[in-house]
Amino acid sequence: MSSAETATTAAPDARAERRAKRIAKSLTAFAREHGGSAEGVVEYVGAVATRIVVVGADGAWGDQVAPSHAVGRRAAELAGITLHDRFEGELALRVRTGEYEWKRMAGLQIGG
């Protein structure tokens, strides 16, 4: 394999790693601001995106979108996020919803 072919093959992996590191910075900051740790799930949103949903130690939650499942999992790994297979059980019970979420959910029920 020529050096040009090697560079072309490695470029997507390097780009994916840069994206994962950028997302990991946000996940790390979230964990630090919400009790020092976080757990979450990486879920497919569609053919071209993945959603990383995280729950901080204090119950606050947030999310990040990654361009692929592999990038999402790598970002969580770099950030030290404990991943679960599903968003249920103890992880779901830890989520602390605020006034915004309750108003938003109520608005959806009444057509708002």
Backbone torsions as a table, in degrees:
resi	resn	phi	psi	omega
1	MET	NA	135.2	-179.3
2	SER	-78.1	164.6	179.4
3	SER	-65.9	-30.8	176.9
4	ALA	-65.9	-40.5	178.8
5	GLU	-67.5	-39.3	178.2
6	THR	-62.7	-45.0	180.0
7	ALA	-62.8	-41.2	179.7
8	THR	-66.4	-40.3	179.7
9	THR	-68.1	-39.3	-176.9
10	ALA	-77.2	-24.2	-175.3
11	ALA	-57.0	-47.9	179.2
12	PRO	-62.1	-38.2	178.6
13	ASP	-64.9	-40.9	179.0
14	ALA	-65.9	-40.0	179.2
15	ARG	-65.4	-43.6	178.7
16	ALA	-61.9	-40.2	179.2
17	GLU	-65.3	-40.5	177.1
18	ARG	-62.4	-42.5	178.3
19	ARG	-63.4	-43.9	179.6
20	ALA	-61.4	-41.7	179.0
21	LYS	-64.7	-39.1	179.9
22	ARG	-65.8	-43.7	178.3
23	ILE	-67.0	-39.3	179.7
24	ALA	-59.7	-35.9	177.3
25	LYS	-59.6	-43.2	178.5
26	SER	-66.2	-42.3	179.4
27	LEU	-64.3	-40.7	178.8
28	THR	-63.6	-44.0	179.1
29	ALA	-62.9	-42.0	178.2
30	PHE	-59.6	-49.3	-179.6
31	ALA	-59.2	-43.9	-179.7
32	ARG	-61.6	-40.3	-178.1
33	GLU	-75.9	-16.5	-174.3
34	HIS	-124.7	51.4	172.0
35	GLY	101.7	0.6	175.0
36	GLY	93.1	-10.6	177.8
37	SER	-150.3	168.1	177.9
38	ALA	-154.0	155.3	174.4
39	GLU	-128.4	160.2	-179.4
40	GLY	-171.9	-169.1	178.3
41	VAL	-136.2	153.4	173.8
42	VAL	-115.1	117.7	-174.8
43	GLU	-123.5	143.8	175.3
44	TYR	-70.1	133.9	174.7
45	VAL	-98.8	-34.3	-179.8
46	GLY	-176.4	-161.5	-177.3
47	ALA	-69.0	-23.9	-173.4
48	VAL	-122.1	13.8	-179.2
49	ALA	-154.7	156.5	177.2
50	THR	-134.9	142.3	-179.6
51	ARG	-109.8	129.7	175.4
52	ILE	-103.9	111.8	178.7
53	VAL	-102.2	126.0	-178.1
54	VAL	-122.8	147.3	177.0
55	VAL	-123.8	121.0	179.2
56	GLY	-74.6	167.2	179.5
57	ALA	-59.3	-26.0	-179.9
58	ASP	-89.4	1.8	178.8
59	GLY	94.4	-9.7	176.4
60	ALA	-67.0	150.1	-179.7
61	TRP	-132.6	158.0	178.7
62	GLY	-160.2	179.1	179.2
63	ASP	-150.3	162.0	176.5
64	GLN	-137.7	148.8	176.1
65	VAL	-107.3	133.8	178.3
66	ALA	-117.2	154.6	-177.9
67	PRO	-73.0	-14.5	179.0
68	SER	-156.3	162.4	178.1
69	HIS	-62.3	-41.1	-179.4
70	ALA	-62.8	-42.7	178.7
71	VAL	-66.0	-40.7	178.0
72	GLY	-61.7	-46.1	178.6
73	ARG	-64.6	-40.6	179.5
74	ARG	-65.1	-41.5	178.7
75	ALA	-61.5	-44.7	178.3
76	ALA	-61.8	-41.7	178.2
77	GLU	-61.4	-47.3	-180.0
78	LEU	-62.5	-32.6	-178.8
79	ALA	-84.7	-6.8	-179.4
80	GLY	76.0	23.8	179.1
81	ILE	-80.1	128.9	175.1
82	THR	-76.3	122.2	-178.1
83	LEU	-98.3	143.1	175.2
84	HIS	-113.3	158.8	178.4
85	ASP	-73.2	-33.8	-176.8
86	ARG	-138.9	156.1	177.0
87	PHE	-92.5	81.8	-179.0
88	GLU	-157.1	-178.1	176.8
89	GLY	62.7	-138.9	-176.2
90	GLU	-60.0	-36.7	179.2
91	LEU	-62.0	-48.2	-180.0
92	ALA	-65.1	-36.3	-179.8
93	LEU	-67.9	-23.9	-179.3
94	ARG	-78.3	-15.5	-176.3
95	VAL	-65.3	128.3	177.7
96	ARG	-105.6	112.3	179.0
97	THR	-92.7	149.7	-178.7
98	GLY	-107.3	-175.0	-178.8
99	GLU	-58.9	-40.1	179.9
100	TYR	-57.5	-48.5	-178.3
101	GLU	-63.0	-41.2	-179.6
102	TRP	-66.1	-40.9	177.4
103	LYS	-65.3	-41.0	-179.8
104	ARG	-64.2	-44.1	179.2
105	MET	-64.9	-41.3	178.5
106	ALA	-65.0	-39.3	179.0
107	GLY	-62.3	-36.9	178.2
108	LEU	-67.7	-32.3	-179.2
109	GLN	-72.6	-32.0	-177.0
110	ILE	-104.2	15.2	174.5
111	GLY	87.7	11.6	-178.3
112	GLY	-97.0	NA	NA
